[in-house]
């Protein structure tokens, strides 16, 4: 199975709008069942409200979100495929679209997706991970700030079959299966790009 990383081009609106949360309310973090360390950002609580940077609407919207927003079209097609990994679709009210005019297209309905945390564990040797400090919990792989990484490879027999997921050891990185990448390409969903996992270098280590 080949894997890909979602290119989280957060505030690039050269072609499509990015989004920002409005009147954001947050809950608790997800925590490691073994050590209790946070393994996620705080949960975005309803009512979910957002604003968009321009009236150019992609099927995916990135921005200040932990994951991303998707259109009704994506939601319907995903639910019909049998793909796994999206835990929930929560409706988002778009309260403002900057630079919108009377002639602008109608704003589509958007949903915020929650994504599964897989049991897929990063193979630190193959991924050439260099840390500042030691791992403090082998279950969630917290501890020791990652200073460099060259490609994402998983330890054998740890991936639990999700088609879109957060892996153990890189809790903010969204990985997809080849099935998911093919699905997105076949349906022509806009504003979504993938990087082959073996070629991925996080922007924060460059």
N, C-alpha and C positions, 0 to 999 in steps of 0.2 A: 504493500500500500504506500502510495506517495502522499506526502502531506504538504500543505501550503500555509503560509502565515498571511492573515488579513493585513493589508497595508492601511494602517490607521492614519490617513492623511488628515489630521484633525481640523486644521483651520485653512485648508486650501479650497478656495471657492472660485478658482479660475473658470471652471465650467459649471459646477453644481454648488448649491448652498451648503454651508456648514451650519450647525445648530448649537444653541446654548440654552441651558436650563434657566427657567424663570421661576422666582419664588420657590426655590428648591427646598424641600424638606427631606431629611435623611434619617435613616434608622441605624442599626448596628452593623458591624462588620460580620462577615463570615469568619469563623475561627477554626483553627486546627483542632481536631478531636483529641489529639494526643497532648500537645503542648499549650494549646489555647492562644497561640499567636494569631493576629489578624492575617487573613490570606486573601482579602478582597478590599475594595473601596467600600465606603458606607452605602447601604442600599438606598436607592432613590424611591421615596414614598409618594403615593398618590395624594392629591391629584397631580398628574404629571403635566407640566406646562413647559413649552419651549418657544424660542424665536429662531428665525432663519435669516441668514445673511443676505439673501437675494431671492427673487422669484424664479429660480432655476432649480427644478426639483428632481433629484436623483432617487432611484429606488432605495438607495442607502444614504443615510445622513450621518456624518461624523461630526465631532466637536468636543464639547465638555463632558460627554457621556462616557461611562465605563465601557459600554459596548457601542451600540449605534441604533438609529431609528430605521425602520423599513416601511415600505408602502403596503397598502392592502393587497396589491397585486403579488408582491413577494410572499406575503403571509398565506394567501390562498394557494399559491403554487407549492410552497414549502409543505404545507399541511397535507397536500395531495400526494406527495412523493414517497413518504415513508422514511425520509431522512430523520436523524436524531441529533439531539444536542441543544436545541432551543427549548428552554424550560417553560417560558411564558412569553406571550405578546401582550403588552399593556398599552392601552390607547393613550396617545399624547395629544393634548390640545395645543395647536400652534396659535399663539396669541399675537404674534407679530411677524411680518415678513418685510425686512428692510428693502427699500427701493422698489416696492410694489406699486404698480400703476393700474388704472382701470383696464388697460389692454393686456395685463399680465395673465398668464394661465391660472386656472383655479388651483388652489393649494390642495394637494391630495391628503387623504387620511394617513396618519403615521402611527406606528407602534414602536415601543421600546422593547428590545429583546433581552431576556435574561438567559445566560448561557451556562451549560453544565461545566462542572469542574471534574475533569477526567482523572483516572488513575495513571494516565500516561506519565512516566517519569523521564525527565531529561537525562540522557546519557552524558555525563559531564566530561568524560574523556573524549568521546567522539565529537562532542559539540565544542571542544577546546575552551571550556569555561575556566576562567581565572578569577578567583575570589580574593577579596581583602578580608581575611578572617575565615573562621571555620563554620561549617553547617552546624546549627545547634539542635535541629530536629530532623531526623531522617525521614519522617512521615510527610512533612510539608516542605522540607528543604529550605526552611528559613535560616537566617544567620549567614554572615559573610557576604558583603556586598559584591555583586557580580561586576567585575571590571572589564572583562572582555568575553566575547562569545562569537564563534564562527560557525554558523549553521545550527539547526536544531535536529537532533537525532534522539530517538527514544530507546530506553532500555527494552530488551526483548520481553515480549509477553506482558507488558504493563498497560498498553492502550486498551481501554474498555469498550471500544467500538463506536464512540460518538462520532458524528460527522462534522460537528463544530464544537469546540471545547477550549477551556483553559487547561494547560498542562501543569503538572506538579513541578514546582521549581521556577516557573515563569508565570506567576498568577495574573499578570496584566496583559499577556500576549495571547491573541486569539488564533487558534490553529484550526484548519479545516482538512477534511479528507479529500481525496481525489474525486470521490462521488459528489461532494458538495461543490467543489470548484467546477466540475463538469456541468452540474445543474445550473449554477449561476451563469456560466458562459452560454449554455444551450438556450436559456430563456432570455438572454440579453439584458440582464438586470444592469442598470446604470449606476455609476459611481462606486464600483467595487473592483478592487484589483488584488491579486494574490502574488506572493513571493514564494518560490520553491523553498521549502523549509531548510534544505541543505545549503541554500545560498543566503539565508537570512542573517543579517548583522543588525542588531538593534541600533536605532539612531543615537541612543544615549551612550554608546561605546565608541562612536566615531570621533 
